[in-house]
Amino acid sequence: MVAGNLAVQPKKRFTIPPMAIVAGIVVLVGLGGFWYLDRASRQAPPGPAPPTAEARAYAKNLHFVAADGVTLENPVMESHESYLKQSIVEISGNLLNGGDRALNSVKVTWLFKEPGAVMPDGQLYQETIWREPTFLVTRAAGGLAPGQVRPFKVSFDNIPDSWNQAMPSLVIAAIEFK
């Protein structure tokens, strides 16, 4: 054997191209963002804050008959089709401040129910399938003085088809006093 000049070849180092590193980081950030948003969407949204004790005492309940506090008078429900062939439900009437305090705002939650089922004890059980909060009185519109009546009209265009087509129930979500 001849001891010759064997050229020692340096070992080729393994390198990752910079674009592959950038692409990997983008993919990891995207997957992390997707995971975070997916996890956040599965959590139940926080419910609205309950009315204050003062507001509950003032309103007691929102009735369709005269009572102390805030009252709806002559509610009328109508349905029609929009130009986009979408069903629109409108509820109109008058809101009476039958109490002795001026109001800046009144927010109510309309509760739409399913047709329901009769239970073995004869009671009708209806599940709420849609909740829609709306303001009937706002500070920008001047509020509502004691004894004052203000007309209102609210429209709903996203009620589920399984709704029982009856007048929705109402719950006072918030009352702000002047």
C-alpha positions in Angstrom: 0.0 0.0 0.0 1.1 3.4 -0.8 0.7 5.9 1.8 -0.5 8.7 -0.3 -2.1 11.9 0.1 -5.5 11.2 1.0 -7.4 14.4 1.0 -9.3 14.7 4.2 -12.6 15.9 3.3 -14.2 18.0 6.0 -17.6 16.6 7.2 -20.5 18.4 5.7 -22.5 20.1 8.4 -26.2 19.6 8.4 -27.9 23.0 8.2 -31.5 23.9 8.1 -32.4 26.5 5.5 -33.6 29.8 7.1 -36.9 29.7 5.2 -37.7 26.3 6.7 -37.2 27.7 10.2 -39.5 30.7 9.4 -42.1 28.4 7.9 -41.9 26.1 11.0 -42.4 29.1 13.4 -45.4 30.3 11.3 -47.0 26.9 11.4 -46.4 26.6 15.2 -47.8 30.1 15.9 -50.8 29.3 13.6 -51.5 26.0 15.4 -51.2 27.7 18.8 -53.6 30.4 17.7 -56.1 27.9 16.4 -55.9 25.9 19.6 -56.4 29.1 21.7 -59.4 30.3 19.7 -61.0 26.8 19.6 -60.6 26.5 23.4 -62.0 30.0 23.9 -65.0 29.3 21.7 -66.0 26.2 23.7 -66.3 28.1 26.9 -69.7 29.4 27.8 -69.9 33.2 27.5 -70.5 35.0 30.8 -74.1 35.8 31.4 -75.3 39.3 31.8 -74.9 40.8 35.2 -78.0 40.5 37.2 -80.0 43.7 37.9 -79.2 45.6 41.1 -81.4 45.1 44.1 -82.6 48.6 43.6 -83.6 47.9 40.0 -85.4 44.6 41.0 -87.3 46.4 43.8 -88.3 49.1 41.4 -89.4 46.9 38.5 -90.6 43.8 40.4 -91.7 42.1 37.2 -92.3 43.4 33.7 -96.0 42.7 33.3 -98.4 43.3 30.4 -100.8 44.9 32.9 -100.5 48.0 34.9 -98.3 47.7 38.0 -95.8 49.8 39.9 -92.5 50.2 38.2 -91.9 49.6 34.5 -94.8 48.2 32.5 -95.5 47.3 28.9 -98.8 48.4 27.5 -100.6 47.0 24.4 -97.7 44.9 23.1 -98.3 43.8 19.5 -96.3 41.2 17.6 -96.1 41.2 13.8 -94.2 39.1 11.3 -93.2 39.9 7.8 -90.6 38.9 5.2 -87.7 41.1 4.4 -86.4 41.9 0.9 -83.8 39.2 1.4 -86.6 36.6 2.1 -85.8 36.5 5.8 -88.5 36.4 8.4 -88.6 39.5 10.6 -90.6 39.6 13.9 -91.5 43.0 15.2 -92.8 43.7 18.7 -94.2 47.2 19.4 -96.1 48.8 22.2 -95.7 51.4 24.9 -93.4 51.4 27.9 -94.8 53.1 31.0 -92.7 54.3 33.9 -95.3 53.8 36.7 -92.8 54.4 39.5 -91.6 57.6 41.1 -88.0 57.7 39.7 -86.7 58.9 36.4 -84.9 56.3 34.3 -81.8 56.7 32.1 -82.1 53.3 30.5 -84.1 50.1 30.6 -82.6 46.9 29.1 -84.8 43.8 28.8 -84.1 40.3 27.6 -86.7 38.7 25.4 -87.1 34.9 25.9 -88.3 32.9 23.0 -89.5 29.4 23.8 -90.0 26.1 22.0 -93.5 24.7 21.5 -93.0 22.6 24.7 -94.4 19.3 26.0 -97.0 18.4 28.5 -95.5 16.8 31.5 -97.1 13.8 33.4 -98.4 16.2 36.1 -100.2 18.2 33.4 -97.8 21.2 33.4 -96.5 22.6 30.1 -92.7 22.5 29.9 -91.1 24.9 27.5 -87.4 25.4 27.0 -86.0 28.8 26.2 -84.3 28.5 22.8 -83.3 32.1 22.1 -82.5 35.1 24.3 -82.3 38.6 22.8 -81.3 41.6 24.9 -82.5 45.0 23.8 -82.7 48.5 25.2 -86.3 49.9 25.4 -85.1 53.2 26.9 -81.7 54.9 26.4 -80.0 57.9 27.9 -79.5 59.3 24.3 -83.3 59.2 23.8 -83.8 61.3 26.9 -84.7 58.5 29.4 -88.1 58.1 30.9 -89.6 60.3 33.5 -92.1 59.1 36.2 -95.5 58.6 34.7 -94.2 59.0 31.1 -95.2 56.6 28.3 -92.8 56.0 25.5 -93.6 53.9 22.4 -91.1 51.2 21.4 -90.5 48.9 18.5 -88.0 46.0 18.4 -87.2 43.8 15.4 -85.8 40.2 15.5 -84.4 38.5 12.4 -82.5 35.5 13.9 -85.0 33.6 15.9 -84.7 29.8 15.5 -87.3 28.1 13.4 -88.3 25.9 16.4 -89.8 28.9 18.2 -93.4 28.4 19.3 -94.6 31.6 17.5 -96.0 33.0 20.8 -95.2 36.4 22.4 -91.8 36.0 24.1 -91.4 36.4 27.9 -89.5 39.3 29.2 -86.9 39.7 32.0 -85.5 43.0 33.1 -81.8 42.8 32.5 -80.9 46.3 33.8 -82.3 49.6 34.9 -80.2 52.7 35.2 -81.7 55.5 37.3 -81.1 59.2 36.7 
